[in-house]
Amino acid sequence: MESLLSQVTTPHGRSPAPIEHAWTSNVNNGIATIDRIGLTAVATLTVESLSTQEGVTLLMELFDEVSQFGAQSLVLDMQNLEYLDSVCLGCLVQALNHAVQSGGRIALVNTDGNVQHLFRVTQLNRLFPICHDVPTALTAIERAA
């Protein structure tokens, strides 16, 4: 089975955890809490800013954690995020490309203010479903599959 980010390896080369079709308890990886339902992880960012190489590193760690969950798709809840730079935006696009290659999707939730403006200006809101809540994002991912 291919995980959300096939290019991101799990530590020590281990396979992702087996898939369960119920909510799992959340895990906090430092920048987000992560839950999973079926093949979809729901990550709620807890940071206010993601920028520069440090932001990319944090995002890659998040994607690695999602892969370890065995998730194929991701709902990224950005409710706390106030700033996202272009380097981290590129990292999200790369993650989307990997997800799509493995049959998954990425949907965004709660993109407000500057973050929402960034997705509109770059027209990436055409690639990422942007939803108001997690249930709507889960539906958008199911429809896209």
NORLINRA-V622414 format. One record per pair of residues at least 4 apart in sequence whose ideal C-beta (glycine too) atoms are under 6 Angstrom apart, sorted by the first residue. I is the first residue (numbers start at 0). GAP is how many residues later the second one is. Records with the same first field share a line. If there is no record, write none. Layout:
BEGIN
I = GAP ; GAP
END
This chain:
BEGIN
1 = 4 ; 100
2 = 13 ; 64
3 = 62 ; 63 ; 67 ; 68 ; 70 ; 95 ; 100
4 = 58 ; 62 ; 90 ; 93
5 = 92 ; 96
6 = 91
7 = 55 ; 56 ; 59
9 = 4 ; 58
15 = 51 ; 52 ; 54
16 = 53
18 = 51
20 = 17
22 = 12 ; 14
23 = 12
25 = 7 ; 9
26 = 7
27 = 5
28 = 33 ; 36
30 = 16 ; 27 ; 31
31 = 11 ; 12 ; 13 ; 14 ; 30
32 = 11
33 = 7 ; 9
34 = 7
35 = 5 ; 33 ; 35
38 = 33
39 = 31 ; 33 ; 101
40 = 25 ; 28 ; 30 ; 33
41 = 33 ; 92
42 = 33
43 = 33
44 = 33 ; 35 ; 36
45 = 34
47 = 32 ; 34
48 = 34
49 = 5 ; 34 ; 38
50 = 4 ; 34
54 = 33
55 = 31 ; 32 ; 35
58 = 32
62 = 32
65 = 5 ; 8
71 = 32
72 = 31 ; 32 ; 68
73 = 32
74 = 32 ; 34 ; 59 ; 62
75 = 32
76 = 32 ; 33
77 = 32 ; 33 ; 37
78 = 31
80 = 34
83 = 4 ; 5 ; 31
95 = 10
98 = 5 ; 6 ; 7
104 = 36 ; 39
106 = 22 ; 24 ; 30 ; 33 ; 34
107 = 20 ; 22
108 = 22 ; 25 ; 28
110 = 4 ; 5 ; 8 ; 19
111 = 4
118 = 5 ; 6
119 = 5
123 = 4
124 = 5
128 = 11
130 = 5 ; 6 ; 9
131 = 4
END
